[in-house]
Amino acid sequence: MFLYIDPGTGSALFTIIIGIAATVVFAFQALYIKFKHAFSGGKAKHGAKNKFVIYAEDKRYYSLFKPVLEEFENRQIILLYLTSSKDDPVFFAGYQYIKPEYLGEKNKPFARLNFLSADFLLSTTPGLDVYQWKRSKLVKHYCHIFHSPEIALGYELYGIDYYDSVIVSASSHDRIFIRKLEEKRNLPKKNIITLGCPYLDEYAKKIEQIPNINDAFTVLISPTWGKSSLLSRFGEKLLDPLIETNWKVIIRPHPQSLKVEKEIIDLLSEKYKNNNNFIWDFESENIYSLNKADVMVSDFSGIILDYLFLCNKPVFYISNEIDFRPYDAIEIYNKQEDIWIFQQLSKYCIEINPHLLNELPSLIKEASVNADLKEKILKFKNEVWNYQGEAGKNITNFMIETTGKEVA
């Protein structure tokens, strides 16, 4: 068994100290809440019972939840939307039945979440009951939804272990992987249900409304984060060959990179600051960069599937051995080739040997006119992206049905 270590904590010892401190703080908060509840005639905010709740740790997940929010709004069913972003788009959407609430940042949300009372809570945040976010005894059902169609390397250790149910986009590989984790860790079986991918539904509608602008040929560099990511491993070796072209290059780091790889981002930003063809994208939504790009270069990031399914254009991935140790994959897979996403990359994307990065521009030129590849990508999309356009309705039905069963 491996110890779950978040890259931002610095060490296991620091994590333990934080956990102990949080426990003490939450214990005092619990006493305060009970005291406040008793002297407010039972009307204290933390003691209020909510039927349906969504928690979004960042405003970038609004697009993931939007189809569900719209479905609740159309059915005139009240839903509490808790967010850790003060400028979350939910506050400006004009909903009548969606009740948004700002929880604060860093550790502040846990003071609310850990004592929440609800029948059903939906979230895409991993690590429930692993760190500061603890399961509340007053929440009847915790449901996790992935913010990518690919999950095997998406989360660190124990990311979804303590949820009651998991919503997935595709059924087969997700279900097999989760069941193997449960067996390995002697966990009770979750309800794994295929309901579609709401953020892809939302982005598919948005991308149709973005005007097509004839511009220079554009390459999107969009890696995952961590020591195995594209920017950390190759940096200048990847970007320098692209400088010699007249192409536009959009570099979109993973949002987590700004926390754990800021040094390399600052270094690269400084080096290429005078190159007008290099653009850094730190926006919360990736769709605008996806739409502009003629080709993507990545590693094993989930954004690869976004680009393939929404844009149907070529993706290059840099081959390299991945360090599995921070991820759930270490518990199940013996080698990289066993992992579903890498099996698909070899079929529908173009692999680049790290030693051939100097040849990247010529390889990109060849792939950009490959019609056969587009047909293969379309077939792959229809196999993996289940219930296209129906996720919001399906998830809402699941929330209502699950609540009815558990209340009954």
C-alpha positions in Angstrom: 0.0 0.0 0.0 1.4 3.4 -1.0 0.9 6.6 1.1 -1.2 9.2 -0.7 1.1 12.2 -1.1 -0.2 15.4 -2.7 2.6 17.2 -4.6 1.8 20.5 -3.0 2.2 19.3 0.6 6.0 18.8 0.4 6.2 15.7 2.6 4.1 13.1 4.3 5.0 14.6 7.7 3.6 18.0 6.7 0.4 16.3 5.5 0.0 14.6 8.8 0.5 17.8 10.8 -2.0 19.6 8.6 -4.5 16.8 9.0 -4.2 16.9 12.8 -4.6 20.6 12.9 -7.6 20.5 10.6 -9.2 17.8 12.8 -8.8 20.1 15.9 -10.2 23.1 14.0 -13.2 21.2 12.7 -13.9 19.7 16.1 -14.2 23.2 17.6 -16.3 24.3 14.6 -18.7 21.4 15.2 -19.2 22.5 18.8 -19.8 26.1 17.6 -22.3 25.0 15.0 -24.2 22.9 17.5 -24.2 25.8 20.0 -25.4 28.3 17.3 -28.0 25.8 16.1 -29.4 25.4 19.6 -29.8 29.2 20.2 -31.2 29.9 16.7 -34.3 27.8 17.2 -32.9 25.1 14.9 -32.5 27.5 12.0 -28.7 27.8 11.8 -27.3 27.7 8.3 -25.0 24.7 8.8 -27.9 22.7 10.2 -30.2 23.3 7.3 -31.2 20.2 5.3 -30.6 20.3 1.6 -32.0 17.7 -0.8 -29.6 18.3 -3.8 -26.1 19.8 -3.6 -23.2 20.3 -6.0 -19.8 21.3 -4.9 -17.4 22.9 -7.4 -13.9 23.6 -6.1 -13.2 26.0 -9.0 -15.1 28.1 -11.5 -13.7 26.1 -14.4 -16.0 23.2 -13.5 -19.1 25.3 -14.1 -19.2 24.0 -17.7 -19.1 20.4 -16.3 -22.2 21.1 -14.1 -24.1 23.5 -16.3 -26.2 20.9 -18.2 -27.3 19.5 -14.8 -28.0 23.0 -13.4 -30.1 23.8 -16.4 -32.1 20.6 -16.1 -32.8 21.3 -12.4 -33.8 24.9 -13.3 -36.1 23.7 -16.1 -37.8 21.2 -13.7 -38.1 23.9 -11.0 -36.2 21.8 -8.5 -34.1 23.7 -5.9 -30.4 22.8 -5.9 -27.7 24.3 -3.7 -24.5 25.0 -5.6 -21.4 25.4 -3.4 -18.3 26.9 -5.0 -14.8 27.9 -4.0 -14.6 30.7 -6.7 -16.0 34.1 -5.8 -16.4 34.9 -9.6 -17.9 31.6 -10.5 -20.2 32.0 -13.6 -23.1 30.5 -11.6 -23.5 33.9 -9.8 -24.3 35.7 -13.0 -26.5 33.0 -14.7 -29.8 34.4 -13.4 -31.0 31.1 -12.0 -34.2 31.0 -9.9 -34.0 27.5 -8.5 -30.2 27.1 -8.4 -29.0 28.7 -5.1 -25.2 29.5 -5.3 -23.1 30.0 -2.3 -19.4 31.1 -2.1 -17.5 29.0 0.5 -14.1 30.8 0.4 -10.8 29.4 -0.8 -8.0 27.1 0.5 -9.3 25.4 3.7 -12.4 27.5 4.3 -14.8 25.3 2.3 -14.3 22.4 4.6 -15.8 24.2 7.5 -19.1 24.0 5.6 -18.7 20.8 3.7 -17.7 18.6 6.6 -20.9 19.4 8.5 -23.2 19.7 5.5 -26.7 18.2 5.6 -27.9 16.9 2.3 -29.6 13.9 0.6 -27.3 13.9 -2.4 -24.0 15.6 -3.1 -22.4 15.7 -6.5 -18.8 16.7 -7.0 -15.8 16.3 -9.3 -13.3 16.8 -6.5 -11.2 13.7 -5.7 -9.9 12.9 -2.3 -13.1 12.8 -0.2 -12.3 11.5 3.3 -8.5 11.4 2.4 -7.5 14.9 3.5 -9.4 17.9 4.9 -12.6 17.1 3.2 -14.4 14.5 5.4 -17.6 12.7 4.8 -20.4 14.4 6.7 -22.7 12.1 8.7 -25.6 14.3 7.5 -25.0 13.6 3.8 -26.8 10.5 2.7 -25.1 10.0 -0.7 -21.8 11.2 -2.2 -21.5 10.9 -6.0 -18.3 11.6 -8.0 -18.3 12.7 -11.7 -15.2 12.7 -13.7 -14.1 15.8 -15.6 -12.5 13.8 -18.3 -13.6 10.7 -20.3 -10.3 9.1 -19.3 -9.7 8.2 -15.6 -6.8 5.7 -15.1 -4.0 8.3 -14.8 -6.2 11.3 -14.0 -6.2 11.0 -10.2 -3.7 10.4 -7.4 -4.0 7.7 -4.9 -7.4 7.1 -3.2 -9.1 9.8 -5.3 -12.6 8.2 -5.4 -12.4 5.4 -2.8 -14.9 6.9 -0.4 -17.6 8.0 -2.8 -20.9 6.0 -2.9 -21.3 6.3 -6.6 -19.3 7.3 -9.7 -20.7 8.7 -13.0 -18.6 7.9 -16.0 -18.8 8.7 -19.7 -17.9 5.3 -21.1 -18.7 2.1 -19.2 -16.2 -0.7 -19.9 -12.7 0.5 -19.1 -13.9 2.8 -16.3 -15.9 0.0 -14.6 -13.1 -2.6 -14.8 -10.5 -0.2 -13.4 -12.7 0.9 -10.4 -13.7 -2.6 -9.6 -10.1 -3.7 -9.5 -9.2 -0.9 -7.2 -12.1 -1.8 -4.9 -11.0 -5.5 -4.8 -7.4 -4.5 -4.2 -8.2 -2.2 -1.3 -11.1 -4.3 0.1 -13.6 -1.5 -0.4 -17.4 -1.8 -0.8 -18.6 -1.7 -4.3 -19.8 1.7 -5.6 -22.6 2.2 -8.0 -20.8 2.9 -11.3 -23.2 4.3 -13.8 -22.7 5.5 -17.4 -24.6 8.7 -18.0 -22.6 10.7 -20.5 -20.2 13.6 -20.3 -22.0 16.9 -19.5 -19.0 19.2 -20.1 -18.5 17.7 -23.6 -22.2 18.3 -24.3 -21.8 21.9 -23.2 -18.6 22.5 -25.2 -20.0 20.8 -28.3 -22.8 23.5 -28.3 -20.3 26.3 -27.6 -17.8 25.3 -30.3 -20.5 25.5 -33.0 -21.1 29.1 -32.0 -17.5 30.2 -32.2 -16.8 31.9 -35.6 -14.2 30.3 -37.8 -11.4 32.8 -38.4 -8.8 32.1 -41.1 -5.5 32.5 -39.2 -2.0 31.2 -39.3 -1.4 27.5 -38.7 -1.7 26.9 -35.0 -0.2 24.3 -32.7 -1.6 23.8 -29.2 0.8 22.5 -26.5 -1.4 21.2 -23.7 0.2 18.8 -21.2 -0.9 17.4 -17.9 1.0 18.4 -14.7 3.6 16.8 -12.5 7.1 15.4 -13.0 6.0 13.3 -15.9 4.4 16.1 -17.8 5.5 17.5 -21.2 6.8 20.9 -20.0 8.7 19.4 -17.0 10.4 16.7 -19.1 11.2 18.6 -22.3 10.5 22.3 -22.0 12.9 24.1 -24.4 13.7 20.9 -26.4 10.0 20.8 -27.4 9.5 24.5 -28.0 12.7 25.5 -29.8 12.0 23.6 -33.0 8.6 25.3 -33.3 10.2 28.7 -33.1 11.8 28.1 -36.5 8.4 27.9 -38.1 6.0 30.7 -38.8 3.2 28.9 -36.9 1.4 30.2 -33.9 2.0 28.2 -30.8 -0.5 28.2 -27.9 0.9 26.8 -24.6 -1.9 25.9 -22.2 -0.5 24.4 -19.0 -2.7 22.3 -16.7 -4.2 24.6 -14.0 -2.4 22.6 -11.4 0.9 23.4 -13.1 0.6 27.0 -11.8 0.9 25.5 -8.3 3.5 22.7 -8.6 5.5 23.7 -11.7 5.5 27.5 -11.6 9.3 27.6 -11.8 9.4 26.0 -15.2 6.5 28.1 -16.5 8.2 31.3 -15.3 11.4 30.2 -17.0 9.8 29.4 -20.3 7.7 32.5 -20.2 10.8 34.6 -19.7 12.7 32.9 -22.5 10.0 33.3 -25.2 8.5 36.6 -24.1 9.7 38.4 -27.2 8.3 35.8 -29.6 5.0 37.1 -30.8 4.0 33.7 -32.2 4.0 32.2 -28.7 0.8 32.6 -26.7 0.2 31.4 -23.1 -3.4 30.4 -22.2 -4.3 30.4 -18.6 -8.1 30.8 -19.1 -10.4 28.6 -17.1 -12.0 27.2 -20.3 -10.0 25.3 -22.9 -12.5 25.4 -25.7 -11.2 28.6 -27.4 -7.7 27.3 -27.7 -9.0 23.9 -28.9 -11.0 25.6 -31.6 -8.1 27.7 -32.8 -5.6 24.8 -33.0 -4.9 22.8 -36.2 -3.0 20.2 -34.2 -2.3 19.3 -30.6 0.9 18.2 -28.9 0.5 16.6 -25.4 1.5 13.7 -23.1 -1.3 11.7 -21.4 -3.6 14.6 -20.4 -7.3 14.1 -20.6 -7.6 17.2 -22.8 -6.4 14.9 -25.6 -9.9 13.3 -25.7 -11.5 16.7 -25.6 -9.6 17.8 -28.7 -10.2 14.5 -30.5 -13.9 14.4 -29.8 -14.7 18.1 -30.3 -12.4 19.1 -33.1 -11.5 15.8 -34.9 -8.0 16.9 -35.6 -4.5 15.2 -35.1 -2.9 14.8 -31.8 0.8 14.1 -31.2 1.9 12.6 -27.9 5.5 12.3 -26.6 6.4 8.8 -25.7 8.1 8.4 -22.3 8.0 6.2 -19.3 5.5 7.6 -16.8 6.1 7.5 -13.0 3.0 5.7 -11.7 3.7 6.2 -8.1 1.5 9.2 -7.4 -1.5 7.6 -9.2 -4.1 5.0 -8.6 -2.7 3.2 -11.7 0.2 1.9 -9.6 -2.2 -0.4 -7.7 -3.4 -2.1 -10.9 -1.0 -1.9 -13.8 2.4 -3.4 -14.2 3.4 -1.5 -17.3 2.4 1.6 -19.2 1.1 -0.4 -22.2 -1.7 -2.0 -20.0 -3.4 1.3 -19.4 -6.4 2.1 -21.5 -5.5 5.6 -22.4 -2.1 4.6 -23.8 -3.7 1.8 -25.8 -6.0 4.4 -27.4 -3.2 6.9 -28.0 -1.3 4.3 -30.0 -4.4 3.8 -32.2 -5.7 7.3 -32.7 -2.8 9.6 -32.1 0.7 10.0 -33.4 3.6 9.0 -31.2 6.8 11.0 -31.1 10.1 9.6 -29.8 11.7 12.2 -27.5 14.9 11.9 -29.4 13.1 13.1 -32.6 11.7 16.4 -31.3 13.7 18.3 -33.9 11.6 16.6 -36.6 8.3 17.6 -35.0 7.5 20.4 -37.5 7.8 18.1 -40.5 5.8 15.4 -38.8 3.0 17.9 -38.0 2.8 18.9 -41.7 2.3 15.4 -42.8 -0.4 14.6 -40.2 -2.5 17.8 -40.9 -3.6 16.4 -44.2 -4.3 12.8 -43.1 -8.0 12.1 -44.0 -7.9 8.5 -42.8 -7.0 9.6 -39.3 -10.1 11.8 -39.1 -12.4 8.9 -39.9 -10.7 6.8 -37.2 -11.1 9.6 -34.6 -14.8 9.9 -35.4 -15.3 6.2 -34.8 -13.4 6.3 -31.5 -15.5 9.3 -30.4 -18.7 7.4 -30.9 -17.4 4.4 -29.0 -16.3 6.3 -25.9 -18.6 9.3 -25.6 -21.8 7.7 -24.5 -25.2 9.5 -24.5 -24.0 12.5 -26.4 -26.2 15.6 -25.6 -28.1 13.7 -22.9 -25.8 13.9 -19.8 -27.7 16.7 -18.0 -31.0 14.9 -18.2 -29.5 11.5 -17.3 -27.6 12.8 -14.3 -30.6 14.7 -13.0 -32.8 11.6 -13.2 -30.1 9.6 -11.4 -29.9 12.1 -8.6 -33.7 12.2 -8.1 -34.1 8.4 -8.4 -31.2 7.7 -5.9 -32.6 10.2 -3.4 -36.1 8.7 -3.6 -34.7 5.2 -3.0 -32.5 6.2 0.0 -35.2 8.4 1.6 -37.8 5.6 1.2 
